[in-house]
């Protein structure tokens, strides 16, 4: 009798251990447990840690609450300005309501993936090529709203959507390269013209200053000669500036010319006035005497 009791106790203990093992569940920190009892959803969601269920009656499904990174396959479409592009993206989402994610949709990962692909094709058709290339932040926000609207009902929240790459046809790439080259050449010409304008203004100011002091032009010429003479492999041609001739001409005109010495006039000797001659009288007497 005692042996039978001992055997029954051992059997019950073994059954209890087996039951405990079958009923024991461990939910990880980043998971939540959704319990179905006889196919009906239990209102309480099991948190992380050790939990027990009724074997054969309850069924526990674990839902990952971490942020999921899902790449969106590349979608090919035509933009609003009739350019064929191929765009791929990545979606970051997480489950916020584990019960709804299990009950409302069969596979929330597949549903989010299909919704992301559809929204991406819609964004391509509504946008222009320049927006896809330059204004991606705005497109990312629009794409996030398009995916998040139906995903909220599934207990899923879209954390972020990013457009990764935009592939263009080779002909379009060449056209854009030519356009960029032409734009850079235009900007280079504008910069050169602006530099010439500034240089002309500075040269005009320098010419105005040098015109007041003609010797400054000669000094500037000598400085240029010194700079050119530093190159040993160059031939120096020294021009003779016209301004220097003008400077010498003005300097010569400024010197006072002394007056010429007076020319000596010939001196005429003054002869004495001739005396009247007295003719002698034929009688031998002076006609002037009585």
VMD Tcl script that draws the C-alpha trace (Angstrom):
set ca {
  {0.00 0.00 0.00}
  {2.80 2.37 0.84}
  {4.57 1.53 -2.37}
  {1.43 2.33 -4.32}
  {1.12 5.71 -2.58}
  {4.74 6.48 -3.25}
  {4.32 5.55 -6.89}
  {1.21 7.71 -7.18}
  {3.02 10.65 -5.57}
  {5.92 10.27 -7.92}
  {3.53 10.14 -10.83}
  {1.71 13.27 -9.70}
  {4.97 15.08 -9.14}
  {6.18 14.09 -12.57}
  {2.90 15.26 -14.09}
  {3.20 18.53 -12.21}
  {6.74 19.06 -13.45}
  {5.67 18.28 -16.99}
  {2.73 20.67 -16.65}
  {4.93 23.39 -15.26}
  {7.40 22.95 -18.05}
  {4.63 23.05 -20.63}
  {3.02 26.10 -19.04}
  {6.16 28.10 -18.39}
  {7.03 30.85 -20.81}
  {9.76 33.51 -20.84}
  {9.14 36.82 -22.54}
  {12.23 38.87 -23.38}
  {12.66 42.52 -22.54}
  {12.03 43.72 -26.11}
  {8.99 41.43 -26.58}
  {5.38 41.36 -25.51}
  {3.20 38.26 -25.20}
  {-0.33 38.06 -26.64}
  {-2.38 35.19 -25.21}
  {-5.23 33.45 -27.03}
  {-7.41 31.22 -24.85}
  {-9.43 28.80 -26.92}
  {-8.95 31.14 -29.88}
  {-10.12 34.21 -28.01}
  {-7.80 37.14 -27.36}
  {-7.05 37.74 -23.70}
  {-7.12 41.43 -22.74}
  {-3.93 41.29 -20.71}
  {-0.65 41.50 -22.66}
  {2.17 39.63 -20.95}
  {5.18 41.78 -20.18}
  {8.84 40.74 -20.14}
  {9.88 38.04 -17.71}
  {8.52 34.66 -16.58}
  {4.83 33.90 -17.22}
  {2.50 30.90 -17.14}
  {-0.20 29.75 -19.53}
  {-2.63 26.87 -19.53}
  {-1.14 24.14 -21.72}
  {-3.46 23.00 -24.46}
  {-5.85 25.87 -23.77}
  {-3.77 29.01 -24.12}
  {-1.52 29.95 -26.98}
  {1.13 32.62 -26.51}
  {2.41 34.68 -29.42}
  {5.40 36.94 -28.92}
  {5.61 40.28 -30.69}
  {8.90 42.08 -31.21}
  {8.70 45.70 -30.06}
  {12.07 46.78 -31.50}
  {12.42 49.20 -34.40}
  {12.48 47.19 -37.60}
  {14.59 48.29 -40.56}
  {12.95 47.20 -43.80}
  {14.47 47.96 -47.21}
  {11.96 48.85 -49.90}
  {12.78 47.24 -53.26}
  {13.66 49.67 -56.04}
  {10.58 50.98 -57.81}
  {10.66 52.23 -61.38}
  {8.34 55.01 -62.42}
  {7.90 58.15 -64.49}
  {8.13 61.50 -62.79}
  {5.78 64.41 -63.41}
  {8.24 65.90 -65.91}
  {8.33 62.60 -67.90}
  {11.68 61.21 -66.73}
  {12.05 57.50 -66.06}
  {13.73 56.90 -62.70}
  {14.37 54.00 -60.37}
  {14.08 54.78 -56.66}
  {14.69 52.63 -53.60}
  {14.10 53.50 -49.94}
  {14.23 52.17 -46.41}
  {11.49 52.19 -43.77}
  {11.96 52.22 -40.00}
  {8.89 51.15 -38.02}
  {7.94 49.55 -34.72}
  {4.91 47.86 -33.14}
  {3.12 50.00 -30.57}
  {-0.01 47.85 -30.07}
  {0.98 44.15 -30.11}
  {-2.60 42.86 -29.87}
  {-3.76 44.88 -32.90}
  {-0.64 43.92 -34.87}
  {-1.58 40.27 -34.42}
  {-5.34 40.51 -34.80}
  {-5.93 43.22 -37.42}
  {-3.43 42.11 -40.05}
  {-2.15 38.68 -40.99}
  {1.50 39.69 -41.38}
  {2.23 43.27 -40.44}
  {5.76 43.15 -41.88}
  {4.52 42.11 -45.30}
  {1.70 44.67 -45.13}
  {4.11 47.52 -44.31}
  {6.42 46.40 -47.11}
  {3.65 46.41 -49.72}
  {2.32 49.75 -48.51}
  {5.80 51.26 -48.71}
  {6.27 50.09 -52.30}
  {2.88 51.46 -53.36}
  {3.51 54.80 -51.65}
  {6.96 55.06 -53.21}
  {5.56 54.62 -56.71}
  {2.90 57.22 -55.96}
  {5.53 59.69 -54.75}
  {7.58 59.16 -57.92}
  {4.57 59.98 -60.11}
  {3.71 63.14 -58.16}
  {7.23 64.59 -57.99}
  {9.62 66.13 -60.46}
  {13.17 65.02 -61.04}
  {14.66 68.06 -59.32}
  {12.60 67.32 -56.20}
  {13.83 63.72 -56.11}
  {17.43 64.88 -56.36}
  {17.45 68.02 -54.22}
  {14.37 68.11 -51.97}
  {14.42 64.62 -50.50}
  {13.55 65.69 -46.97}
  {10.13 66.90 -48.08}
  {9.53 63.71 -50.05}
  {10.57 61.61 -47.07}
  {7.99 63.34 -44.90}
  {5.27 62.88 -47.51}
  {6.17 59.22 -47.92}
  {6.12 58.72 -44.15}
  {2.61 60.17 -43.90}
  {1.35 57.99 -46.73}
  {2.62 54.80 -45.07}
  {1.75 55.79 -41.52}
  {-1.95 56.49 -42.19}
  {-3.01 52.84 -42.72}
  {-0.29 51.43 -40.48}
  {-1.73 53.09 -37.37}
  {-4.78 50.83 -37.59}
  {-2.45 47.82 -37.60}
  {-0.79 48.85 -34.35}
  {2.38 49.88 -36.20}
  {4.03 53.31 -36.11}
  {6.34 54.47 -38.89}
  {9.40 55.96 -37.26}
  {11.22 57.22 -40.37}
  {11.37 56.80 -44.14}
  {14.46 57.57 -46.21}
  {14.95 57.56 -49.98}
  {18.30 55.88 -50.50}
  {19.11 56.22 -54.16}
  {17.69 57.61 -57.40}
  {18.92 55.86 -60.55}
  {18.73 57.76 -63.83}
  {19.16 56.59 -67.44}
  {22.57 57.13 -68.99}
  {21.21 59.63 -71.52}
  {19.73 61.70 -68.71}
  {23.02 61.58 -66.80}
  {24.90 62.88 -69.84}
  {22.34 65.65 -70.35}
  {22.59 66.69 -66.73}
  {26.38 66.64 -66.94}
  {26.31 68.96 -69.96}
  {23.86 71.25 -68.19}
  {26.06 71.39 -65.09}
  {29.13 72.06 -67.23}
  {27.39 74.90 -69.06}
  {26.22 76.40 -65.78}
  {29.71 76.27 -64.31}
  {31.16 77.85 -67.44}
  {28.58 80.62 -67.23}
  {29.47 81.30 -63.60}
  {33.17 81.27 -64.47}
  {32.62 83.88 -67.18}
  {30.59 86.05 -64.83}
  {33.32 85.83 -62.21}
  {35.99 86.73 -64.78}
  {33.95 89.68 -66.01}
  {33.45 90.87 -62.44}
  {37.18 90.57 -61.83}
  {37.93 92.57 -64.98}
  {35.49 95.27 -63.87}
  {37.10 95.55 -60.44}
  {40.57 95.53 -61.96}
  {39.61 98.30 -64.41}
  {38.31 100.44 -61.55}
  {41.52 99.95 -59.58}
  {43.64 100.68 -62.66}
  {41.65 103.85 -63.29}
  {42.28 104.97 -59.73}
  {45.98 104.16 -60.10}
  {46.18 106.08 -63.38}
  {44.55 109.06 -61.73}
  {47.10 109.00 -58.94}
  {50.03 108.57 -61.35}
  {48.82 111.41 -63.56}
  {49.45 113.81 -60.70}
  {53.02 112.56 -60.29}
  {54.52 111.56 -63.67}
  {57.61 110.17 -61.93}
  {55.45 107.48 -60.34}
  {54.88 105.93 -63.76}
  {58.60 105.66 -64.29}
  {59.04 104.03 -60.87}
  {56.27 101.57 -61.65}
  {57.97 100.75 -64.92}
  {61.23 100.08 -63.14}
  {59.45 97.78 -60.67}
  {57.97 95.84 -63.56}
  {61.40 95.55 -65.15}
  {62.82 94.19 -61.89}
  {60.03 91.63 -61.62}
  {60.51 90.47 -65.21}
  {64.30 90.39 -64.89}
  {64.02 87.81 -62.12}
  {63.15 85.23 -64.76}
  {66.41 84.07 -66.29}
  {64.82 82.46 -69.30}
  {63.01 85.51 -70.62}
  {63.95 88.27 -72.99}
  {63.35 91.76 -71.66}
  {62.07 94.39 -74.06}
  {62.16 97.80 -72.44}
  {59.68 100.24 -73.97}
  {60.29 103.93 -73.87}
  {57.18 105.54 -72.41}
  {55.68 108.53 -74.10}
  {54.87 110.00 -70.70}
  {58.58 110.30 -70.01}
  {59.01 112.39 -73.18}
  {56.16 114.59 -72.07}
  {57.76 114.92 -68.65}
  {61.08 115.99 -70.21}
  {59.29 118.37 -72.54}
  {57.50 120.02 -69.65}
  {60.70 120.20 -67.68}
  {62.46 121.89 -70.62}
  {59.67 124.38 -71.04}
  {59.85 125.26 -67.39}
  {63.55 126.44 -67.59}
  {63.84 130.25 -68.13}
  {65.81 131.17 -71.27}
  {68.24 134.09 -70.61}
  {67.89 137.07 -72.98}
  {70.55 137.38 -75.70}
  {73.39 139.83 -75.07}
  {73.07 143.27 -76.73}
  {74.77 143.69 -80.08}
  {77.45 146.45 -80.15}
  {76.51 149.30 -82.47}
  {79.33 150.94 -84.58}
  {80.50 154.25 -83.14}
  {80.62 157.12 -85.63}
  {83.25 159.78 -85.06}
  {81.87 163.30 -84.96}
  {83.96 165.50 -87.14}
  {84.18 169.26 -86.47}
  {82.01 171.49 -88.55}
  {83.79 172.89 -91.57}
  {84.96 176.50 -91.24}
  {84.08 178.98 -93.99}
  {86.97 179.65 -96.21}
  {87.97 183.26 -96.91}
  {88.92 183.89 -100.46}
  {91.73 186.46 -100.78}
  {90.97 189.80 -102.51}
  {92.50 190.21 -105.86}
  {93.95 193.47 -104.71}
  {95.66 191.62 -101.95}
  {93.23 192.89 -99.38}
  {90.81 190.98 -97.30}
  {87.29 191.31 -98.55}
  {86.06 191.10 -95.12}
  {87.94 194.10 -93.97}
  {86.98 197.65 -94.73}
}
mol new
graphics top color blue
foreach p $ca { graphics top sphere $p radius 0.5 }
foreach p [lrange $ca 0 end-1] q [lrange $ca 1 end] { graphics top cylinder $p $q radius 0.2 }
display resetview
